Amino acid sequence: MTGMADLAREGILVAGAGRAILLQIADPSVAAGVARHSDFGSRPLDRLHATLTFVYALALGTPDEQRSAARRVNHAHGAVRSQPGEAAPGYSAFDHDAQLWVAATLYDTAVQVYELVFGPLDEESRERLHREYAIVGTSLQLPPDRWPPTRAAFDEYFAARVARLHVTAEARAVSIELLTARAAPLPVRCLLPLVRLVTAGLLPDGLRSAYGFRWTPRQQRRFARRVAVARAVWPRLPQRLRAAPSAWYLHAMRERERTEAARHRG
């Protein structure tokens, strides 16, 4: 039976990061918070690094590391709220609807990418993953009873939520900054055409159009070929290589924790 830790160890799930972020900011209130409190132009990888560290800590860390990761994220979110007189829409990182949506996009994207590469999950694994991924929301201070109680309930919530999404000008601007990443290191910029293709291919059709992606039959075939290659190659790689991203992020997190603990003792 497959659980959250099994998914988290598969580094290929990082391929869904663009999809998750674009789904998140298709909620106008989330887009406003991200656009006004993040800087994708000069620091395009910051949100990705923070999100991956958070998810890896929750899925693979000790209880103390899970609590520490949650404290860091919630502290960073403290300033993410609209101010009196600020342009609509209002927003807050502690809004329960927004917290649920962010957690839902991370969960749904992880499952979608995993199933594209490894094939459909059995029903028992789907239900287990649904239960275990609730920690993403509750660590963001989402009340436990707000997480849909079953996978079927989640699917119903997610479909209804996608139908209500609206890509604002702020969301479009963030998506352009994210997927052009002019300030990113050269190796990252070299990967951006593939990132844009995969991100567009994973998005629901309506959102793909709303973000301005041009999606032709030729691009669909290119996307399908990339998925076929990943399906043929990735599961056959050594587990240590597949888990390298999660191992690197956990090591970096633990080194930072040790450094800060030593500083406080000194």
C-alpha positions as CSV (number, residue, x, y, z in Angstrom):
1,M,0.0,0.0,0.0
2,T,1.4,3.4,-1.0
3,G,1.5,6.2,1.5
4,M,2.5,9.9,1.7
5,A,6.2,9.1,2.5
6,D,6.4,6.8,-0.6
7,L,5.2,9.7,-2.8
8,A,7.4,12.2,-1.2
9,R,10.5,10.1,-1.9
10,E,9.8,10.2,-5.6
11,G,11.8,13.3,-6.9
12,I,9.8,13.3,-10.2
13,L,6.9,14.8,-8.3
14,V,8.7,18.1,-8.4
15,A,7.6,18.2,-12.1
16,G,4.2,19.1,-10.9
17,A,5.3,22.2,-8.9
18,G,4.3,24.6,-11.7
19,R,0.8,23.1,-11.9
20,A,0.3,23.3,-8.1
21,I,1.3,27.0,-8.0
22,L,-0.8,28.0,-11.0
23,L,-3.8,26.2,-9.5
24,Q,-3.3,28.0,-6.2
25,I,-3.1,31.4,-7.7
26,A,-6.1,30.9,-9.9
27,D,-7.9,31.7,-6.6
28,P,-7.9,35.5,-6.8
29,S,-7.3,35.9,-3.0
30,V,-4.3,33.6,-3.1
31,A,-3.0,35.4,-6.3
32,A,-3.2,38.7,-4.5
33,G,-1.3,37.4,-1.5
34,V,1.4,35.8,-3.6
35,A,1.7,38.8,-6.0
36,R,2.0,41.3,-3.2
37,H,4.2,39.3,-0.8
38,S,6.4,37.1,-3.1
39,D,9.1,38.1,-5.5
40,F,9.3,35.7,-8.4
41,G,11.2,38.2,-10.5
42,S,14.4,38.4,-8.4
43,R,13.9,35.2,-6.3
44,P,12.0,32.7,-8.6
45,L,12.9,29.6,-6.7
46,D,12.2,30.8,-3.1
47,R,8.6,29.6,-3.0
48,L,9.5,26.2,-4.5
49,H,12.3,25.7,-2.0
50,A,10.1,26.6,0.9
51,T,7.2,24.4,-0.3
52,L,9.4,21.4,-0.9
53,T,11.1,21.7,2.5
54,F,7.7,22.0,4.2
55,V,6.2,18.9,2.4
56,Y,9.3,16.8,2.8
57,A,9.5,17.6,6.5
58,L,5.8,16.7,7.0
59,A,6.1,13.5,5.0
60,L,9.5,12.2,6.0
61,G,10.6,14.2,9.1
62,T,10.4,13.4,12.8
63,P,7.4,14.9,14.8
64,D,9.8,17.6,16.1
65,E,10.8,18.4,12.5
66,Q,7.2,18.5,11.4
67,R,6.3,21.0,14.1
68,S,9.4,23.1,13.3
69,A,8.5,23.2,9.6
70,A,4.9,24.2,10.4
71,R,6.1,27.0,12.7
72,R,8.4,28.4,10.0
73,V,5.7,28.5,7.4
74,N,3.1,29.9,9.7
75,H,5.5,32.6,10.9
76,A,6.2,33.5,7.3
77,H,2.5,33.7,6.6
78,G,1.9,36.1,9.5
79,A,2.5,39.2,7.3
80,V,0.5,37.8,4.3
81,R,-2.8,39.7,4.7
82,S,-4.5,42.6,3.1
83,Q,-4.3,46.0,4.7
84,P,-7.1,48.6,5.1
85,G,-7.4,50.5,1.8
86,E,-5.6,47.9,-0.2
87,A,-7.0,46.9,-3.6
88,A,-9.5,44.1,-3.7
89,P,-9.6,41.1,-3.3
90,G,-8.9,40.8,0.4
91,Y,-6.6,38.0,1.4
92,S,-5.0,36.3,4.4
93,A,-2.7,33.3,4.5
94,F,-4.8,32.1,7.5
95,D,-8.1,32.1,5.6
96,H,-9.4,28.5,5.9
97,D,-10.7,28.4,2.4
98,A,-7.3,29.4,1.0
99,Q,-5.5,27.0,3.3
100,L,-7.7,24.1,2.1
101,W,-7.2,25.0,-1.5
102,V,-3.4,25.3,-1.2
103,A,-3.2,21.9,0.6
104,A,-5.6,20.4,-2.0
105,T,-3.5,21.5,-4.9
106,L,-0.4,19.9,-3.4
107,Y,-2.2,16.6,-2.7
108,D,-4.0,16.4,-6.1
109,T,-0.9,17.3,-8.1
110,A,1.3,14.8,-6.2
111,V,-1.2,12.0,-6.9
112,Q,-1.7,13.0,-10.6
113,V,2.0,13.0,-11.3
114,Y,2.6,9.8,-9.4
115,E,-0.1,8.0,-11.4
116,L,1.1,9.3,-14.7
117,V,4.5,7.7,-14.0
118,F,3.7,4.6,-12.0
119,G,0.1,3.9,-13.1
120,P,-3.2,4.1,-11.2
121,L,-3.2,3.6,-7.4
122,D,-5.3,1.0,-5.8
123,E,-8.3,2.2,-3.8
124,E,-6.7,1.4,-0.5
125,S,-3.7,3.6,-1.3
126,R,-5.9,6.4,-2.6
127,E,-7.8,6.5,0.7
128,R,-4.6,6.3,2.8
129,L,-3.0,9.1,0.9
130,H,-6.1,11.2,1.3
131,R,-6.0,10.7,5.1
132,E,-2.2,11.3,5.4
133,Y,-2.2,14.5,3.2
134,A,-4.6,16.2,5.6
135,I,-1.4,17.1,7.6
136,V,-0.5,19.6,4.9
137,G,-3.7,21.5,5.6
138,T,-3.7,21.2,9.4
139,S,-0.1,22.3,9.6
140,L,-1.2,25.5,7.9
141,Q,-3.7,25.8,10.7
142,L,-6.7,24.4,8.7
143,P,-9.2,22.9,11.2
144,P,-9.1,19.1,10.8
145,D,-12.8,18.9,10.0
146,R,-12.4,21.1,6.9
147,W,-10.4,18.4,5.1
148,P,-12.9,16.4,3.0
149,P,-13.6,13.2,5.0
150,T,-13.1,10.7,2.0
151,R,-11.4,10.7,-1.3
152,A,-14.8,10.8,-3.1
153,A,-15.7,13.9,-1.1
154,F,-12.3,15.4,-2.0
155,D,-12.9,14.7,-5.7
156,E,-16.3,16.4,-5.5
157,Y,-14.8,19.4,-3.6
158,F,-11.8,19.7,-6.1
159,A,-14.0,19.6,-9.2
160,A,-16.4,22.2,-7.8
161,R,-13.4,24.4,-6.8
162,V,-11.7,24.2,-10.2
163,A,-15.0,25.3,-11.8
164,R,-15.0,28.5,-9.7
165,L,-11.4,29.5,-10.4
166,H,-10.6,32.8,-12.1
167,V,-7.2,33.8,-13.5
168,T,-6.8,37.5,-12.7
169,A,-4.2,39.9,-14.1
170,E,-2.2,39.4,-10.9
171,A,-2.2,35.6,-11.4
172,R,-1.1,36.0,-15.1
173,A,1.7,38.3,-14.1
174,V,2.9,35.8,-11.4
175,S,2.7,32.9,-13.8
176,I,4.9,34.8,-16.4
177,E,7.5,35.6,-13.7
178,L,7.5,32.0,-12.5
179,L,7.8,30.4,-15.9
180,T,10.3,32.8,-17.4
181,A,12.5,33.0,-14.2
182,R,15.0,35.5,-15.8
183,A,16.9,35.7,-12.5
184,A,17.2,31.9,-12.1
185,P,20.6,30.1,-12.6
186,L,21.4,29.1,-16.1
187,P,20.7,25.4,-15.7
188,V,17.2,26.2,-14.4
189,R,16.6,28.6,-17.3
190,C,17.6,25.8,-19.7
191,L,14.9,23.6,-18.3
192,L,12.1,26.2,-18.5
193,P,10.8,25.1,-22.0
194,L,10.2,21.6,-20.6
195,V,8.8,23.1,-17.3
196,R,6.3,25.2,-19.3
197,L,5.3,22.2,-21.5
198,V,4.8,19.9,-18.5
199,T,3.0,22.6,-16.4
200,A,0.6,23.3,-19.3
201,G,0.0,19.6,-20.0
202,L,-1.0,19.0,-16.3
203,L,-3.4,21.9,-16.1
204,P,-7.2,21.5,-16.7
205,D,-8.1,22.7,-20.2
206,G,-9.9,25.8,-19.1
207,L,-7.1,27.1,-16.9
208,R,-4.5,26.3,-19.5
209,S,-6.3,28.7,-21.9
210,A,-6.9,31.3,-19.1
211,Y,-3.1,31.4,-18.5
212,G,-2.5,32.0,-22.2
213,F,-0.8,28.7,-23.0
214,R,-1.1,27.8,-26.7
215,W,-1.9,24.1,-26.8
216,T,-1.9,22.4,-30.1
217,P,-2.2,18.7,-31.1
218,R,1.6,18.8,-31.7
219,Q,2.2,20.1,-28.1
220,Q,-0.1,17.4,-26.7
221,R,1.9,14.8,-28.6
222,R,5.2,16.2,-27.2
223,F,3.7,16.1,-23.7
224,A,2.6,12.6,-24.1
225,R,6.0,11.5,-25.3
226,R,7.7,13.1,-22.3
227,V,5.2,11.2,-20.0
228,A,5.9,8.0,-21.8
229,V,9.7,8.4,-21.4
230,A,9.3,9.2,-17.7
231,R,7.0,6.1,-17.3
232,A,9.6,3.9,-19.0
233,V,12.7,5.2,-17.3
234,W,11.9,6.7,-13.8
235,P,10.6,3.5,-12.0
236,R,13.7,1.6,-13.2
237,L,16.2,4.1,-11.7
238,P,17.8,3.2,-8.3
239,Q,15.7,4.2,-5.3
240,R,18.6,6.3,-4.0
241,L,18.7,8.4,-7.1
242,R,14.9,8.8,-7.2
243,A,14.9,10.0,-3.6
244,A,17.9,12.4,-4.0
245,P,15.7,15.6,-3.9
246,S,14.0,14.7,-0.7
247,A,17.3,13.6,0.9
248,W,19.0,16.9,-0.1
249,Y,16.1,19.0,1.3
250,L,16.0,17.1,4.5
251,H,19.8,17.4,4.9
252,A,19.7,21.1,4.3
253,M,16.8,21.6,6.7
254,R,18.6,19.6,9.4
255,E,21.8,21.5,8.9
256,R,20.0,24.8,9.3
257,E,18.3,23.6,12.4
258,R,21.6,22.5,13.9
259,T,23.2,25.8,13.0
260,E,20.4,27.8,14.6
261,A,20.4,25.7,17.7
262,A,24.2,26.2,18.1
263,R,23.7,29.9,17.6
264,H,21.1,30.1,20.4
265,R,23.3,28.0,22.7
266,G,26.2,30.4,22.1
